[in-house]
Amino acid sequence: MDFDMKKMIMDDLERFLKRKEFYKRVGKAWKRGYLLYGPPGTGKSSLIAAMANYINFDVYDLELSSVEGNKDLRQILIATENKSILVVEDIDCCLEMQDRLAKAKAAIPDLYRSACNQGNRVTLSGLLNFIDGLWSSCGDERIIIFTTNHKDRLDPALLRPGRMDVHIHMSYCTPCGFKMLASNYLGITEHPLFLEVEELIEKVEVTPADVAEQLMRDEVPKIALSGLIQFLQIKKRETGESKATEAEETVRGAENIQELSEKTDEVETQ
Protein backbone atom coordinates (compact mmCIF):
# COMPACT_ATOMS: atom_id res chain seq x y z
CA MET A 1 0.00 0.00 0.00
CA ASP A 2 1.38 3.39 -0.97
CA PHE A 3 1.86 6.24 1.49
CA ASP A 4 -1.08 8.35 0.24
CA MET A 5 -3.56 5.49 0.69
CA LYS A 6 -2.17 4.68 4.12
CA LYS A 7 -2.48 8.32 5.19
CA MET A 8 -6.04 8.54 3.84
CA ILE A 9 -7.12 5.54 5.93
CA MET A 10 -5.43 6.85 9.07
CA ASP A 11 -6.99 10.30 8.63
CA ASP A 12 -10.42 8.79 8.04
CA LEU A 13 -10.19 6.66 11.19
CA GLU A 14 -9.06 9.61 13.29
CA ARG A 15 -11.81 11.83 11.92
CA PHE A 16 -14.40 9.13 12.68
CA LEU A 17 -13.25 8.76 16.29
CA LYS A 18 -13.42 12.52 16.91
CA ARG A 19 -16.95 13.00 15.59
CA LYS A 20 -19.12 11.52 18.33
CA GLU A 21 -20.99 14.78 18.87
CA PHE A 22 -21.45 15.25 15.13
CA TYR A 23 -23.10 11.83 14.71
CA LYS A 24 -25.28 12.54 17.73
CA ARG A 25 -26.30 15.95 16.40
CA VAL A 26 -27.31 14.66 12.95
CA GLY A 27 -29.07 11.62 14.40
CA LYS A 28 -26.87 8.97 12.81
CA ALA A 29 -25.36 5.87 14.39
CA TRP A 30 -21.70 6.31 15.28
CA LYS A 31 -20.36 3.71 12.88
CA ARG A 32 -18.17 3.52 9.80
CA GLY A 33 -18.12 0.94 7.01
CA TYR A 34 -15.12 -0.10 4.91
CA LEU A 35 -15.05 -2.33 1.84
CA LEU A 36 -11.68 -3.89 1.05
CA TYR A 37 -11.60 -5.41 -2.42
CA GLY A 38 -8.95 -6.87 -4.69
CA PRO A 39 -7.19 -10.13 -5.62
CA PRO A 40 -6.21 -12.67 -2.92
CA GLY A 41 -2.89 -11.99 -1.25
CA THR A 42 -3.02 -8.22 -1.56
CA GLY A 43 -3.07 -7.58 2.19
CA LYS A 44 -6.74 -7.19 3.12
CA SER A 45 -6.42 -9.16 6.37
CA SER A 46 -3.17 -7.40 7.25
CA LEU A 47 -4.81 -4.01 6.73
CA ILE A 48 -7.65 -4.96 9.09
CA ALA A 49 -5.13 -5.92 11.77
CA ALA A 50 -3.24 -2.66 11.22
CA MET A 51 -6.43 -0.60 11.51
CA ALA A 52 -7.40 -2.37 14.74
CA ASN A 53 -3.94 -1.80 16.23
CA TYR A 54 -3.92 1.84 15.17
CA ILE A 55 -7.17 2.73 16.95
CA ASN A 56 -6.95 0.01 19.62
CA PHE A 57 -10.25 -1.69 18.72
CA ASP A 58 -11.20 -5.32 19.25
CA VAL A 59 -11.83 -7.41 16.13
CA TYR A 60 -14.82 -9.74 15.74
CA ASP A 61 -14.53 -12.05 12.74
CA LEU A 62 -18.07 -13.02 11.74
CA GLU A 63 -18.20 -16.32 9.84
CA LEU A 64 -21.68 -16.25 8.32
CA SER A 65 -21.55 -19.89 7.23
CA SER A 66 -21.36 -20.97 10.87
CA VAL A 67 -24.33 -18.85 12.00
CA GLU A 68 -27.56 -20.86 12.13
CA GLY A 69 -29.96 -18.05 11.40
CA ASN A 70 -30.94 -14.43 11.89
CA LYS A 71 -31.75 -15.13 15.54
CA ASP A 72 -28.19 -16.34 16.22
CA LEU A 73 -26.83 -13.41 14.24
CA ARG A 74 -28.76 -11.03 16.48
CA GLN A 75 -27.28 -12.59 19.63
CA ILE A 76 -23.75 -12.46 18.23
CA LEU A 77 -23.99 -8.80 17.24
CA ILE A 78 -25.46 -7.78 20.59
CA ALA A 79 -22.56 -9.53 22.34
CA THR A 80 -19.95 -7.40 20.56
CA GLU A 81 -18.60 -4.58 22.69
CA ASN A 82 -18.05 -0.91 22.00
CA LYS A 83 -14.89 0.10 20.17
CA SER A 84 -15.07 -2.97 18.00
CA ILE A 85 -14.48 -3.89 14.38
CA LEU A 86 -16.87 -6.41 12.87
CA VAL A 87 -15.28 -8.24 9.95
CA VAL A 88 -17.11 -10.29 7.32
CA GLU A 89 -14.55 -11.75 4.93
CA ASP A 90 -15.32 -12.87 1.38
CA ILE A 91 -18.81 -11.41 1.49
CA ASP A 92 -19.24 -12.23 -2.20
CA CYS A 93 -19.02 -15.95 -1.39
CA CYS A 94 -21.80 -15.54 1.17
CA LEU A 95 -23.95 -13.82 -1.45
CA GLU A 96 -23.30 -16.59 -3.97
CA MET A 97 -24.38 -19.17 -1.39
CA GLN A 98 -27.60 -17.23 -0.74
CA ASP A 99 -28.25 -17.15 -4.48
CA ARG A 100 -27.77 -20.91 -4.77
CA LEU A 101 -30.08 -21.51 -1.82
CA ALA A 102 -32.73 -19.27 -3.36
CA LYS A 103 -32.56 -21.23 -6.60
CA ALA A 104 -32.78 -24.50 -4.68
CA LYS A 105 -35.85 -23.21 -2.87
CA ALA A 106 -37.54 -22.38 -6.14
CA ALA A 107 -36.64 -25.71 -7.73
CA ILE A 108 -37.18 -28.13 -4.83
CA PRO A 109 -39.03 -26.40 -1.95
CA ASP A 110 -39.29 -29.46 0.32
CA LEU A 111 -35.61 -30.34 -0.03
CA TYR A 112 -34.63 -26.73 0.56
CA ARG A 113 -36.65 -26.51 3.77
CA SER A 114 -35.11 -29.72 5.03
CA ALA A 115 -31.54 -28.70 4.18
CA CYS A 116 -31.92 -25.20 5.58
CA ASN A 117 -33.87 -26.04 8.74
CA GLN A 118 -37.12 -24.71 7.34
CA GLY A 119 -35.54 -21.62 5.85
CA ASN A 120 -33.93 -20.46 9.11
CA ARG A 121 -30.72 -19.14 7.57
CA VAL A 122 -28.87 -15.84 7.70
CA THR A 123 -29.93 -13.62 4.83
CA LEU A 124 -28.25 -10.58 3.35
CA SER A 125 -31.27 -8.45 4.18
CA GLY A 126 -31.18 -9.76 7.74
CA LEU A 127 -27.51 -8.90 8.10
CA LEU A 128 -27.98 -5.41 6.69
CA ASN A 129 -31.02 -4.73 8.84
CA PHE A 130 -29.15 -5.68 12.01
CA ILE A 131 -26.14 -3.61 11.03
CA ASP A 132 -28.26 -0.58 10.11
CA GLY A 133 -30.46 -0.82 13.18
CA LEU A 134 -29.85 -2.95 16.25
CA TRP A 135 -26.07 -3.42 16.13
CA SER A 136 -25.27 0.20 15.28
CA SER A 137 -27.58 1.67 17.91
CA CYS A 138 -26.72 -0.45 20.94
CA GLY A 139 -23.38 1.16 21.77
CA ASP A 140 -20.72 3.67 20.90
CA GLU A 141 -18.21 3.76 18.06
CA ARG A 142 -18.25 0.70 15.82
CA ILE A 143 -16.64 -0.18 12.51
CA ILE A 144 -17.67 -2.85 10.04
CA ILE A 145 -15.38 -4.18 7.32
CA PHE A 146 -16.40 -6.37 4.40
CA THR A 147 -13.76 -7.97 2.18
CA THR A 148 -14.19 -9.39 -1.30
CA ASN A 149 -12.13 -10.56 -4.24
CA HIS A 150 -14.93 -9.58 -6.63
CA LYS A 151 -16.55 -6.20 -5.99
CA ASP A 152 -18.59 -6.49 -9.19
CA ARG A 153 -20.53 -9.43 -7.74
CA LEU A 154 -21.88 -7.46 -4.79
CA ASP A 155 -25.41 -6.12 -4.51
CA PRO A 156 -25.49 -2.30 -4.87
CA ALA A 157 -27.57 -2.19 -1.68
CA LEU A 158 -24.50 -3.40 0.18
CA LEU A 159 -22.22 -0.72 -1.26
CA ARG A 160 -24.23 2.41 -0.68
CA PRO A 161 -22.96 5.18 1.65
CA GLY A 162 -24.02 4.59 5.23
CA ARG A 163 -23.08 0.93 4.93
CA MET A 164 -19.79 0.83 3.07
CA ASP A 165 -18.60 4.44 3.38
CA VAL A 166 -15.04 3.90 2.16
CA HIS A 167 -14.06 1.56 -0.69
CA ILE A 168 -10.39 0.59 -0.65
CA HIS A 169 -8.87 -1.19 -3.64
CA MET A 170 -6.10 -3.57 -2.59
CA SER A 171 -4.08 -3.87 -5.77
CA TYR A 172 -1.15 -5.94 -6.92
CA CYS A 173 2.23 -4.77 -5.68
CA THR A 174 3.46 -1.42 -7.00
CA PRO A 175 7.00 0.03 -6.97
CA CYS A 176 5.99 2.20 -4.02
CA GLY A 177 4.55 -0.83 -2.22
CA PHE A 178 7.74 -2.76 -2.87
CA LYS A 179 9.85 -0.02 -1.29
CA MET A 180 7.71 -0.12 1.84
CA LEU A 181 8.10 -3.91 2.02
CA ALA A 182 11.86 -3.62 1.52
CA SER A 183 12.02 -1.12 4.35
CA ASN A 184 9.97 -3.35 6.64
CA TYR A 185 11.68 -6.65 5.90
CA LEU A 186 15.23 -5.64 4.97
CA GLY A 187 15.56 -2.29 6.75
CA ILE A 188 16.69 -0.45 3.60
CA THR A 189 15.29 2.45 1.62
CA GLU A 190 17.69 2.33 -1.33
CA HIS A 191 19.73 -0.32 -3.14
CA PRO A 192 21.35 -0.69 -6.59
CA LEU A 193 18.93 -3.55 -7.40
CA PHE A 194 15.81 -1.48 -6.67
CA LEU A 195 15.54 -0.16 -10.24
CA GLU A 196 15.48 -3.65 -11.78
CA VAL A 197 12.90 -4.84 -9.26
CA GLU A 198 10.65 -1.83 -9.87
CA GLU A 199 10.80 -2.28 -13.65
CA LEU A 200 9.76 -5.91 -13.33
CA ILE A 201 6.95 -5.15 -10.85
CA GLU A 202 5.45 -2.68 -13.31
CA LYS A 203 5.25 -5.48 -15.91
CA VAL A 204 4.15 -8.41 -13.72
CA GLU A 205 1.03 -8.91 -11.62
CA VAL A 206 2.42 -9.99 -8.27
CA THR A 207 0.83 -9.66 -4.84
CA PRO A 208 2.48 -7.97 -1.86
CA ALA A 209 2.31 -11.36 -0.11
CA ASP A 210 4.43 -12.92 -2.87
CA VAL A 211 6.99 -10.11 -2.65
CA ALA A 212 7.12 -10.31 1.15
CA GLU A 213 7.69 -14.07 0.99
CA GLN A 214 10.68 -13.58 -1.29
CA LEU A 215 12.16 -10.81 0.87
CA MET A 216 11.90 -12.97 3.98
CA ARG A 217 14.14 -15.68 2.53
CA ASP A 218 17.37 -13.92 3.47
CA GLU A 219 18.38 -11.04 5.74
CA VAL A 220 21.16 -9.93 3.37
CA PRO A 221 19.57 -7.34 1.04
CA LYS A 222 21.57 -8.30 -2.06
CA ILE A 223 20.69 -11.99 -1.73
CA ALA A 224 17.01 -11.32 -0.97
CA LEU A 225 16.63 -8.82 -3.83
CA SER A 226 18.42 -11.10 -6.27
CA GLY A 227 16.03 -13.89 -5.35
CA LEU A 228 13.08 -11.56 -5.85
CA ILE A 229 14.36 -10.53 -9.28
CA GLN A 230 14.67 -14.16 -10.30
CA PHE A 231 11.15 -14.84 -9.05
CA LEU A 232 9.74 -11.87 -11.00
CA GLN A 233 11.58 -12.89 -14.17
CA ILE A 234 10.03 -16.35 -13.97
CA LYS A 235 6.57 -14.81 -13.44
CA LYS A 236 7.10 -12.53 -16.42
CA ARG A 237 8.13 -15.44 -18.64
CA GLU A 238 5.16 -17.55 -17.48
CA THR A 239 2.77 -14.65 -18.11
CA GLY A 240 4.15 -14.17 -21.63
CA GLU A 241 3.80 -17.89 -22.40
CA SER A 242 0.25 -17.92 -21.04
CA LYS A 243 -0.76 -14.94 -23.19
CA ALA A 244 0.83 -16.56 -26.25
CA THR A 245 -1.14 -19.75 -25.62
CA GLU A 246 -4.37 -17.80 -25.24
CA ALA A 247 -3.68 -15.96 -28.49
CA GLU A 248 -3.05 -19.25 -30.31
CA GLU A 249 -6.28 -20.73 -28.96
CA THR A 250 -8.20 -17.62 -30.05
CA VAL A 251 -6.78 -17.85 -33.58
CA ARG A 252 -7.46 -21.59 -33.71
CA GLY A 253 -11.03 -21.03 -32.56
CA ALA A 254 -11.57 -18.37 -35.22
CA GLU A 255 -10.19 -20.71 -37.87
CA ASN A 256 -12.53 -23.51 -36.75
CA ILE A 257 -15.51 -21.17 -36.91
CA GLN A 258 -14.50 -20.04 -40.39
CA GLU A 259 -14.07 -23.62 -41.54
CA LEU A 260 -17.46 -24.59 -40.14
CA SER A 261 -19.05 -21.59 -41.83
CA GLU A 262 -17.54 -22.54 -45.19
CA LYS A 263 -18.80 -26.13 -44.87
CA THR A 264 -22.26 -24.84 -44.00
CA ASP A 265 -22.22 -22.62 -47.09
CA GLU A 266 -21.22 -25.61 -49.26
CA VAL A 267 -24.09 -27.70 -47.91
CA GLU A 268 -26.60 -24.91 -48.49
CA THR A 269 -25.29 -24.46 -52.06
CA GLN A 270 -25.76 -28.15 -52.82
Secondary structure as GFF3:
##gff-version 3
##sequence-region A 1 270
A	DSSP	alpha_helix	3	17	.	.	.	ID=ss1
A	DSSP	alpha_helix	20	26	.	.	.	ID=ss2
A	DSSP	beta_strand	31	37	.	.	.	ID=ss3
A	DSSP	alpha_helix	44	55	.	.	.	ID=ss4
A	DSSP	beta_strand	58	61	.	.	.	ID=ss5
A	DSSP	three_ten_helix	64	66	.	.	.	ID=ss6
A	DSSP	alpha_helix	70	79	.	.	.	ID=ss7
A	DSSP	beta_strand	84	88	.	.	.	ID=ss8
A	DSSP	alpha_helix	91	107	.	.	.	ID=ss9
A	DSSP	alpha_helix	109	115	.	.	.	ID=ss10
A	DSSP	alpha_helix	124	130	.	.	.	ID=ss11
A	DSSP	pi_helix	131	135	.	.	.	ID=ss12
A	DSSP	alpha_helix	136	137	.	.	.	ID=ss13
A	DSSP	beta_strand	142	148	.	.	.	ID=ss14
A	DSSP	three_ten_helix	151	153	.	.	.	ID=ss15
A	DSSP	alpha_helix	156	159	.	.	.	ID=ss16
A	DSSP	beta_strand	166	169	.	.	.	ID=ss17
A	DSSP	alpha_helix	175	186	.	.	.	ID=ss18
A	DSSP	alpha_helix	194	201	.	.	.	ID=ss19
A	DSSP	alpha_helix	208	215	.	.	.	ID=ss20
A	DSSP	alpha_helix	221	269	.	.	.	ID=ss21
###
